[in-house]
Amino acid sequence: MSQYWSPVVAGLSPYVPGEQPKLQNLIKLNTNENPYPPSPRALQAIREAADEALKRYPDPASDALRQAVAATHGVSVGEVFVGNGSDEVLAHAFQAFFKHDGRPLLFPDISYSFYPVYCGLYQIEFHRVALQDDFSLRVDDYLPQAQRTAGGIILPNPNAPTGRALPLGEIERLVAGNPQCVVLIDEAYVDFGAQSAASLVSRYPNLLVVQTLSKSRSLAGLRVGFAIGHPALIEGLNRVKDSFNSYPIDRLAQAGAIAALQDSAYFEQTCRAVIATRERMTASLVELGFEVLPSAANFVFARHPGHDAATLAAQLRERSIIVRHFRQPRIDQFLRISIGTDDESQALIAALNTILGA
Ligand SMILES: *Cc1c(COP(=O)(O)O)cnc(C)c1O
């Protein structure tokens, strides 16, 4: 607390990211990073971009990068916005689209915990809509007849931290049923087994799809995310961006992100590897007595009926394995375990075997 703070700062409850430990030799399964390195072509492009041109500002509109996103998703450049990580894209979208007096933003009660944080920052009214007991999402709960008319809707697909995905038909029903507001689908994990809604953008001017290079492209350290939507929505985002920071994507990030997007063979290979490990790890966890929610993401959400989740997380930590535990109603008996390499996942299963056997 300080007398120098603007009043709004005292009232914020900032997001707490998963731990990034300084220790080496930990098996880090707590922040859903990709266990595989970035595309070698992306690393090469970053090295090549590290030259004298760095004395100049980067392209403020990131045209070449937006072109690469557009080509990857079969949309036009005017339908693409890029930001410094998808968290920044999300923040701009909250400010641009979700603040409407008397009409709250809707999102699931169990969801990405950054959403209420942005609401606090931008003073946006919100309402949490409860997921079903099995953590599935019912689109009917978001239609105007079920709710106060929404001023915006946001949800991750697949959802975080549950991993459950909605089929594209259900996303379309949600978007078509709420023409009065922007529906933002946060597709941070979509490449690990769900269907992207980017194909719907040309038909729905109220749909914004947000993705990131942090997870499926192994570039969490580069900070690049993007949105795909109707040109009028992109213009709204640009108005916010150009009132905040004209150069959010530096030269190295633009070069690396373009090369990563263009290396589709490497991308598909690493996604397949993560999915295969997820399926094997899920089977092993079930064998150990865990209930595991069906996951279309690069993590699983699991609970053991006979063991307290916080205790299990602490016991794993003693064995140098870190997973994520949320002290939050409804999910405080679950662990969110990121998918590592096969070796990392086998080490996790071996450690759990010892802990549960003891
Ligand atoms: C990881 C994540 C993001 C943010 O990713 P960036 O690294 O900021 O691009 C956004 N939404 C969800 C649901 C995430 O899990």
The ligand as a Gaussian input file, in Angstrom:
#p B3LYP/6-31G(d) Opt

LIG

0 1
 C       -1.431000     -19.989000     -21.395000
 C       -2.782000     -19.361000     -21.610000
 C       -2.917000     -18.097000     -22.177000
 C       -1.796000     -17.128000     -22.344000
 O       -0.812000     -17.447000     -23.123000
 P        0.330000     -16.395000     -23.518000
 O        1.572000     -17.071000     -23.085000
 O        0.105000     -15.088000     -22.844000
 O        0.166000     -16.301000     -24.984000
 C       -4.186000     -17.629000     -22.446000
 N       -5.277000     -18.345000     -22.132000
 C       -5.193000     -19.537000     -21.552000
 C       -6.435000     -20.276000     -21.214000
 C       -3.939000     -20.077000     -21.251000
 O       -3.849000     -21.230000     -20.621000

